[in-house]
């Protein structure tokens, strides 16, 4: 029997595809199904630190910015769970991270279009039926494959998310530790796996956090209260404490810029502007704009300082904070200098030896630690299951998706990308608050009608140059390109 043909087959169920499923649910002309290999919805479980909040207001939920009347809004969740008045009295726009996760799970439980335990292994194209054929393995909670399924769709929406990234200097060492090549080694984990390893990190005796953004700051702050050890039930309880270092190659522990005119860069207009720029300029801006969405909340920066001040009242705090410092090499040394796999290596904890380079001084030093948390972010990749249809997709010269302004990557406008377009669309790509707008664009393409209003202009400022009666163009000077940079010939003089 031929499988039913859906209008949309979504792969991956993170907040972005979950939002698309919620916005699709009330539409009679959209038949959608969404697949994920996980057994249930979980949002960054390794970073569920007590008290941590998300960095966007509650309006940046799955649906509100597209449909404020949706039954799947965060406010609807609060009302249904009896928490609306407590949230109102709290007077904070920013939900707890655990609360946002609980909200998403509440929505997921109400959407029949979601299929958990489905690991997509291939996507092919059936020209006869004008559909994509998505083949998935059915996976039980323990990882056992119990069968296969085929889902056909006219449109394919990729919401597979991003993967943890380690700096080059630490990748080989992390692989060795993961493979068990260093018995006795303390934890070496990405921030995505912080919470399950928190007690082992505290018990190691010395921890180094590598990274510059919100995750690094939250982990440092979470571990900071336990550095003196002692009793109680917190981190470091029952130990003699530990040394805690924080290393970042950023020139300072910079706060995320959160002024209102800067926030207008999370707008359709700025996304239009960014998308139209040459690749080289987009690459440059991507690096320069880190402080707009990859910095640390100002409140957390201040809280860290206040904690350091409090902890230093009667004794020095065993911590070192290093800025403008990059990990350029790393190795593991077993206890007593024994080789890997020896009895001595298993008898006691060894140490990671980090070679650090200070950019301003141009000097290198080695510093030792028994545990590492690497909070160096995430990156989008092209899923292997797309190999059979790669010839239909667009890629840039760096091998990344070449995503059109409407979030499609194929000439037929049938393959849509969610949060894999930061290099083409800028800082709106990972932004929770812009997801509903993007999903409105996807649904407009799928249905051929504007289901939810798609705002074209929301900013007071203009990101290019004005085109009105008060403005006239000036000829481009000789030796300059259209974007104002020197030509290759001029630049070589």
C-alpha positions as CSV (number, residue, x, y, z in Angstrom):
1,X,0.0,0.0,0.0
2,X,1.4,3.4,-1.0
3,X,2.1,5.7,2.0
4,X,-0.1,8.8,2.4
5,X,1.3,12.0,0.9
6,X,1.7,14.8,3.5
7,X,2.0,18.4,2.6
8,X,4.9,18.7,5.0
9,X,7.4,16.2,6.4
10,X,9.5,17.8,9.1
11,X,12.7,16.2,10.3
12,X,13.8,17.1,13.9
13,X,11.5,18.3,16.6
14,X,13.2,21.1,18.5
15,X,11.5,24.4,19.3
16,X,11.5,25.6,15.7
17,X,9.8,22.5,14.1
18,X,7.6,22.2,17.2
19,X,6.4,25.7,16.6
20,X,5.7,24.9,12.9
21,X,3.7,21.9,14.1
22,X,1.7,24.0,16.5
23,X,1.0,26.7,13.8
24,X,0.0,24.0,11.3
25,X,-2.3,22.1,13.7
26,X,-5.4,24.3,13.1
27,X,-5.0,24.5,9.3
28,X,-7.4,22.3,7.3
29,X,-5.2,22.6,4.1
30,X,-1.9,21.5,5.8
31,X,-1.3,17.8,6.5
32,X,2.0,17.6,8.4
33,X,4.0,15.0,10.2
34,X,7.2,15.6,12.2
35,X,9.9,13.0,13.0
36,X,12.6,12.8,15.7
37,X,14.8,10.0,16.9
38,X,14.4,11.1,20.6
39,X,11.7,9.3,22.7
40,X,10.2,12.7,23.8
41,X,10.8,16.4,23.7
42,X,13.8,17.6,25.8
43,X,15.3,21.1,25.4
44,X,19.0,21.3,26.3
45,X,18.8,18.9,29.2
46,X,22.5,19.2,29.9
47,X,22.1,22.9,30.7
48,X,19.0,22.8,33.0
49,X,20.8,24.7,35.8
50,X,18.5,25.6,38.7
51,X,17.2,29.2,38.3
52,X,18.6,29.8,34.8
53,X,16.2,31.8,32.5
54,X,16.0,31.9,28.8
55,X,17.3,35.1,27.2
56,X,14.2,36.2,25.4
57,X,10.8,37.4,26.7
58,X,7.9,34.9,27.0
59,X,6.3,36.4,23.8
60,X,9.1,34.5,22.0
61,X,7.2,31.3,22.5
62,X,6.4,28.8,19.8
63,X,3.4,30.7,18.3
64,X,2.5,34.1,19.8
65,X,4.5,36.3,17.3
66,X,2.5,34.7,14.5
67,X,-0.8,34.0,16.2
68,X,-1.4,35.6,19.7
69,X,-4.7,33.7,19.9
70,X,-3.2,30.3,19.5
71,X,-4.1,27.7,22.2
72,X,-0.4,26.7,22.2
73,X,1.0,29.9,23.6
74,X,3.1,30.2,26.7
75,X,0.3,32.1,28.4
76,X,-2.2,29.3,27.5
77,X,0.2,26.9,29.1
78,X,0.5,29.0,32.3
79,X,-3.3,29.2,32.5
80,X,-3.8,25.5,32.0
81,X,-1.2,24.6,34.7
82,X,-2.4,27.2,37.3
83,X,0.7,29.3,37.0
84,X,-0.6,32.4,35.2
85,X,-1.1,34.5,38.4
86,X,2.3,33.5,40.0
87,X,4.0,34.4,36.7
88,X,2.2,37.8,36.7
89,X,3.2,38.6,40.2
90,X,6.8,37.6,39.5
91,X,7.0,40.5,37.1
92,X,9.6,39.1,34.8
93,X,9.3,38.7,31.1
94,X,11.9,35.9,31.1
95,X,10.7,32.4,31.8
96,X,12.9,29.9,33.6
97,X,14.7,27.6,31.3
98,X,13.1,24.6,33.0
99,X,9.8,26.3,32.6
100,X,10.3,26.9,28.9
101,X,11.2,23.2,28.5
102,X,8.0,22.2,30.4
103,X,5.9,24.5,28.2
104,X,7.3,22.9,25.0
105,X,6.6,19.4,26.4
106,X,3.1,20.5,27.2
107,X,2.6,21.6,23.6
108,X,4.2,18.4,22.2
109,X,1.8,16.3,24.2
110,X,-1.1,18.0,22.4
111,X,0.1,17.6,18.8
112,X,-0.9,14.3,17.1
113,X,1.5,15.2,14.1
114,X,4.6,14.3,16.1
115,X,6.3,11.0,15.7
116,X,9.0,10.2,18.4
117,X,11.5,7.4,18.1
118,X,11.9,7.9,14.4
119,X,15.5,8.1,13.1
120,X,15.6,9.4,9.6
121,X,18.2,7.5,7.5
122,X,17.5,8.7,3.9
123,X,15.6,11.2,1.9
124,X,14.9,10.4,-1.8
125,X,12.9,12.1,-4.5
126,X,10.0,10.3,-6.3
127,X,9.5,12.4,-9.5
128,X,6.4,10.3,-10.5
129,X,4.5,11.4,-7.4
130,X,6.3,14.7,-7.1
131,X,7.2,13.9,-3.4
132,X,10.1,13.4,-1.1
133,X,10.3,10.0,0.4
134,X,11.6,10.1,4.0
135,X,12.7,6.7,5.3
136,X,13.0,6.4,9.1
137,X,14.0,3.6,11.5
138,X,11.6,3.1,14.4
139,X,13.8,3.2,17.5
140,X,12.8,2.1,21.0
141,X,13.8,4.0,24.2
142,X,16.9,1.7,24.6
143,X,18.0,2.4,21.0
144,X,16.9,-0.9,19.5
145,X,15.6,-0.6,15.9
146,X,12.2,-2.3,15.8
147,X,11.2,-1.5,12.2
148,X,11.2,1.1,9.4
149,X,8.7,3.6,8.1
150,X,8.3,5.6,5.0
151,X,6.8,9.1,4.9
152,X,6.0,11.0,1.7
153,X,5.7,14.8,1.6
154,X,5.5,17.5,-1.0
155,X,7.6,19.7,1.2
156,X,10.5,18.8,3.5
157,X,11.3,21.0,6.5
158,X,14.7,20.5,8.1
159,X,14.8,21.3,11.8
160,X,17.6,19.1,12.8
161,X,19.3,21.7,15.0
162,X,22.9,22.3,15.6
163,X,25.7,20.1,17.0
164,X,28.2,20.8,19.8
165,X,31.5,22.3,18.6
166,X,34.9,21.9,20.3
167,X,37.9,24.1,19.4
168,X,40.6,22.3,17.2
169,X,43.0,22.2,20.1
170,X,40.7,20.0,22.2
171,X,39.0,17.7,19.6
172,X,41.6,15.0,19.5
173,X,41.9,14.9,23.3
174,X,38.2,14.7,23.7
175,X,38.0,11.8,21.3
176,X,40.7,10.0,23.2
177,X,38.9,10.5,26.5
178,X,35.6,9.4,25.1
179,X,37.3,6.2,23.7
180,X,38.7,5.4,27.2
181,X,42.3,5.8,26.2
182,X,43.1,7.7,29.4
183,X,42.0,5.7,32.5
184,X,41.8,8.0,35.5
185,X,41.0,11.1,33.5
186,X,38.6,13.6,34.9
187,X,35.5,14.8,32.9
188,X,36.1,16.5,29.6
189,X,32.7,17.5,28.4
190,X,30.9,20.0,26.2
191,X,28.5,22.4,28.0
192,X,25.7,20.4,26.4
193,X,26.5,17.6,28.9
194,X,27.3,19.8,31.9
195,X,24.5,18.8,34.4
196,X,25.0,15.0,34.3
197,X,28.7,15.6,35.0
198,X,28.4,18.4,37.6
199,X,29.2,16.3,40.6
200,X,32.2,14.6,39.0
201,X,33.5,18.0,37.9
202,X,33.2,19.3,41.5
203,X,34.9,16.2,42.9
204,X,37.9,16.5,40.5
205,X,39.8,19.1,42.5
206,X,40.2,21.6,39.7
207,X,37.9,22.6,36.9
208,X,38.5,24.8,33.9
209,X,35.7,26.3,31.9
210,X,36.6,27.3,28.3
211,X,34.2,29.7,26.5
212,X,32.9,33.2,26.4
213,X,29.1,33.2,26.1
214,X,26.1,32.7,28.3
215,X,26.6,28.9,28.8
216,X,30.2,29.4,30.0
217,X,29.1,32.1,32.4
218,X,26.2,30.0,33.8
219,X,28.4,27.0,34.3
220,X,31.1,29.1,36.0
221,X,28.5,30.8,38.3
222,X,27.0,27.4,39.1
223,X,30.3,26.0,40.1
224,X,31.6,29.1,41.9
225,X,29.6,28.7,45.1
226,X,31.3,25.3,45.7
227,X,34.9,26.3,45.4
228,X,35.4,26.4,49.2
229,X,33.7,23.0,49.7
230,X,32.3,22.2,53.1
231,X,28.9,20.7,54.2
232,X,25.4,21.4,53.0
233,X,23.8,20.0,50.0
234,X,25.2,22.2,47.3
235,X,27.9,21.7,44.7
236,X,31.2,20.8,46.3
237,X,29.5,19.6,49.5
238,X,31.6,17.0,51.4
239,X,34.8,18.0,49.6
240,X,37.7,20.3,50.4
241,X,36.6,22.5,47.5
242,X,38.3,22.9,44.1
243,X,40.1,25.4,41.9
244,X,37.9,27.0,39.3
245,X,39.4,28.7,36.2
246,X,37.6,30.4,33.3
247,X,39.4,30.9,30.0
248,X,38.1,32.9,27.1
249,X,39.8,34.1,23.9
250,X,37.4,37.1,23.9
251,X,39.1,40.4,24.9
252,X,36.7,40.7,27.9
253,X,33.8,39.0,29.5
254,X,31.4,41.0,27.3
255,X,27.7,41.4,28.0
256,X,25.1,40.8,25.4
257,X,24.0,44.1,23.8
258,X,20.3,44.5,24.6
259,X,19.4,48.1,23.6
260,X,16.2,48.6,21.7
261,X,17.6,49.9,18.5
262,X,20.1,47.1,18.4
263,X,17.2,44.6,19.0
264,X,15.7,45.9,15.7
265,X,18.4,43.9,14.0
266,X,16.2,40.9,14.7
267,X,13.8,42.2,12.1
268,X,12.7,41.3,8.6
269,X,14.4,44.4,7.3
270,X,17.8,43.6,8.7
271,X,17.5,40.0,7.6
272,X,16.8,41.3,4.0
273,X,19.8,43.6,4.2
274,X,22.1,40.9,5.6
275,X,21.0,38.2,3.1
276,X,21.8,40.5,0.1
277,X,25.4,41.1,1.2
278,X,28.3,39.3,-0.4
279,X,29.5,36.1,1.4
280,X,32.8,37.6,2.6
281,X,31.0,40.6,4.2
282,X,28.5,38.3,5.9
283,X,31.3,36.2,7.3
284,X,32.9,39.3,8.7
285,X,29.7,40.6,10.2
286,X,29.0,37.2,11.7
287,X,32.2,37.5,13.7
288,X,31.7,41.2,14.6
289,X,28.1,40.7,15.8
290,X,28.9,38.0,18.4
291,X,28.1,40.4,21.2
292,X,24.6,40.9,19.9
293,X,23.5,37.3,20.7
294,X,26.5,35.3,22.0
295,X,27.4,37.5,24.9
296,X,26.5,37.2,28.6
297,X,23.4,38.7,30.2
298,X,24.5,41.9,32.1
299,X,22.7,40.7,35.2
300,X,24.7,37.5,35.2
301,X,28.0,39.3,34.8
302,X,27.2,41.4,37.8
303,X,26.0,38.4,39.8
304,X,29.4,36.7,39.2
305,X,31.2,39.7,40.4
306,X,29.0,39.9,43.5
307,X,29.6,36.2,44.2
308,X,33.4,36.7,43.9
309,X,33.2,39.6,46.3
310,X,31.2,37.7,48.8
311,X,33.3,34.6,48.7
312,X,36.5,36.6,49.1
313,X,35.4,38.2,52.3
314,X,37.5,36.0,54.7
315,X,39.8,34.1,52.4
316,X,41.1,34.1,48.8
317,X,38.8,32.6,46.2
318,X,40.6,29.7,44.3
319,X,39.8,31.0,40.9
320,X,41.5,32.5,37.9
321,X,39.7,34.4,35.1
322,X,41.7,34.7,31.9
323,X,40.6,36.9,28.9
324,X,42.2,37.3,25.5
325,X,43.6,33.8,26.1
326,X,43.2,30.9,23.7
327,X,43.7,27.1,24.2
328,X,46.1,26.3,21.4
329,X,47.1,22.8,22.4
330,X,46.1,20.2,25.0
331,X,47.3,16.8,26.3
332,X,46.7,14.4,29.1
333,X,49.3,13.4,31.7
334,X,48.5,10.4,33.9
335,X,49.2,10.4,37.6
336,X,52.9,10.0,38.4
337,X,53.8,10.4,34.8
338,X,52.7,6.9,33.9
339,X,51.7,6.0,30.4
340,X,48.1,5.5,29.2
341,X,46.6,2.3,30.4
342,X,49.1,1.7,33.1
343,X,48.3,0.8,36.7
344,X,49.4,4.2,37.9
345,X,47.1,5.9,35.5
346,X,44.1,4.0,37.0
347,X,45.2,4.5,40.6
348,X,44.8,8.3,40.7
349,X,43.6,11.3,38.7
350,X,45.9,12.6,36.0
351,X,45.8,16.1,34.7
352,X,45.0,17.9,31.5
353,X,47.8,20.2,30.4
354,X,46.5,23.2,28.4
355,X,48.8,25.4,26.4
356,X,47.4,28.9,26.5
357,X,48.3,31.8,24.3
358,X,47.6,35.4,25.3
359,X,46.8,37.4,22.2
360,X,47.9,40.8,23.5
361,X,51.2,39.6,25.0
362,X,52.0,37.0,22.4
363,X,53.2,34.7,25.1
364,X,52.3,31.0,25.8
365,X,52.1,29.2,29.1
366,X,51.0,25.7,30.3
367,X,48.3,25.4,32.9
368,X,47.0,22.2,34.5
369,X,43.5,21.1,35.4
370,X,41.8,17.8,36.3
371,X,38.5,18.5,34.5
372,X,37.3,20.6,31.6
373,X,34.0,22.1,30.5
374,X,34.1,23.3,26.9
375,X,31.4,25.9,26.3
376,X,32.3,26.8,22.7
377,X,28.9,26.7,21.1
378,X,27.2,24.8,18.3
379,X,27.3,24.7,14.5
380,X,24.9,23.6,11.8
381,X,25.8,20.7,9.5
382,X,24.4,19.1,6.4
383,X,22.7,15.8,7.4
384,X,24.0,12.6,5.8
385,X,20.5,11.4,5.1
386,X,20.2,14.1,2.4
387,X,23.0,12.5,0.2
388,X,20.5,11.0,-2.3
389,X,19.0,14.5,-3.0
390,X,22.1,16.7,-2.7
391,X,22.0,17.3,-6.4
392,X,18.7,19.1,-5.9
393,X,20.0,21.4,-3.2
394,X,22.1,24.6,-3.3
395,X,25.4,25.0,-1.4
396,X,27.8,27.9,-1.0
397,X,31.5,27.7,-1.6
398,X,32.1,26.6,2.0
399,X,29.8,23.6,1.6
400,X,27.0,25.1,3.6
401,X,23.3,25.4,2.6
402,X,22.8,28.3,0.3
403,X,19.5,29.3,1.8
404,X,17.2,31.6,-0.1
405,X,15.5,34.5,1.6
406,X,12.3,32.4,1.9
407,X,14.3,29.7,3.8
408,X,14.4,27.2,0.9
409,X,17.5,25.5,-0.6
410,X,16.2,24.1,-3.8
411,X,15.0,25.5,-7.1
412,X,11.4,24.1,-6.6
413,X,11.2,25.8,-3.2
414,X,10.2,22.5,-1.5
415,X,13.1,22.0,1.0
416,X,13.0,24.5,3.9
417,X,15.8,25.0,6.5
418,X,15.2,26.2,10.1
419,X,18.2,27.3,12.1
420,X,20.7,26.3,9.5
421,X,21.0,29.7,7.9
422,X,22.9,31.9,10.3
423,X,25.6,32.4,7.5
424,X,22.9,33.6,5.1
425,X,20.3,35.3,7.3
426,X,22.3,36.5,10.3
427,X,21.4,36.6,13.9
428,X,17.7,35.9,13.4
429,X,18.5,32.3,12.5
430,X,18.9,31.0,16.1
431,X,16.6,33.6,17.7
432,X,13.6,32.0,19.4
433,X,11.7,35.3,18.9
434,X,12.0,35.2,15.1
435,X,11.0,31.6,14.7
436,X,7.3,32.2,14.4
437,X,7.9,34.8,11.7
438,X,10.1,32.3,9.8
439,X,7.4,29.6,10.2
440,X,4.8,31.9,8.8
441,X,7.0,32.3,5.7
442,X,7.3,28.5,5.4
443,X,3.6,28.1,5.7
444,X,3.0,30.8,3.1
445,X,5.2,28.9,0.7
446,X,3.5,25.5,1.5
447,X,0.0,26.8,1.1
448,X,0.4,29.5,-1.4
449,X,-1.5,31.9,0.9
450,X,-0.6,34.1,3.8
451,X,-2.0,32.0,6.7
452,X,-0.4,34.2,9.3
453,X,0.4,37.9,8.7
454,X,4.1,38.2,7.6
455,X,5.3,41.6,8.6
456,X,7.6,43.2,6.0
457,X,8.7,46.2,8.1
458,X,8.8,46.5,11.9
459,X,12.0,48.7,12.5
460,X,12.2,52.4,12.8
461,X,15.7,52.5,11.4
462,X,16.9,51.7,7.9
463,X,19.8,49.3,7.4
464,X,20.8,50.2,3.9
465,X,20.6,53.6,2.3
466,X,17.3,55.5,1.9
467,X,15.6,55.6,-1.5
468,X,13.3,58.6,-1.4
469,X,12.9,62.1,-2.7
470,X,15.6,63.4,-0.3
471,X,18.3,61.1,-1.5
472,X,20.2,60.8,-4.8
473,X,22.9,58.3,-5.7
474,X,26.6,59.3,-6.0
475,X,28.7,57.6,-8.6
476,X,31.1,54.9,-7.3
477,X,34.6,56.3,-7.1
478,X,37.3,54.8,-9.4
479,X,39.0,51.9,-7.8
480,X,36.2,51.0,-5.4
481,X,33.6,48.2,-5.6
482,X,29.9,48.7,-5.2
483,X,30.1,47.9,-1.5
484,X,32.8,50.5,-1.0
485,X,35.8,48.2,-0.6
486,X,38.9,48.6,-2.7
487,X,39.2,46.5,-5.9
488,X,41.8,43.8,-6.1
489,X,43.9,46.0,-8.3
490,X,43.6,49.1,-6.1
491,X,44.2,47.1,-2.9
492,X,47.5,45.7,-4.4
493,X,49.1,49.1,-4.8
